[in-house]
Amino acid sequence: MTQASADVFTAAAGHRSGLPTAAVFLPVQLATVWAMARHKGVV
């Protein structure tokens, strides 16, 4: 495997795993922060 093909593969793999991760964990983190703030009376 050449360096150029390895870079393309790594970029594609990162994009494929990064999008679902961001789509799932970002809303979960925001909901958690909101729930903690509401519980403490901040919101």
N, C-alpha and C positions, 0 to 999 in steps of 0.2 A: 504494500500500500504506500503510495507516494504521500508526501506531506500535504499537497494540495487536496487530494481525495480524502485524507484524514481530517483536514480542516472542514471540508464540506459535510462529511459525516457527523463530526462533532457539533457543528452548527445546527444541522437538521435534528439531531437527537436532543440537543438542548432546547430547541424551539418546541419540539413535540412534547417534552416533559414539562417545560416551563409554563406554557399556556394553561393547561388544566390545573397545575399547582396554583397559579395566581388566581384562576377563576374560582377555586374552592377555598383556599386558605385566607385570601384577603377579606371576603365577606365574613368568614368565621371570626377573624381577628377583630374586625370592626364591630360585629355583634357582641363579642365578648367585652370589648372596651365599653361599649354603650351600656351593657348590662351591669358591669361593675360600677360605672359612674352613676347609673340610676339607683343601684343598691346603696351607694354611699350618699345619695341625695344631691349629687352634683347636677343631674339633669332634671 
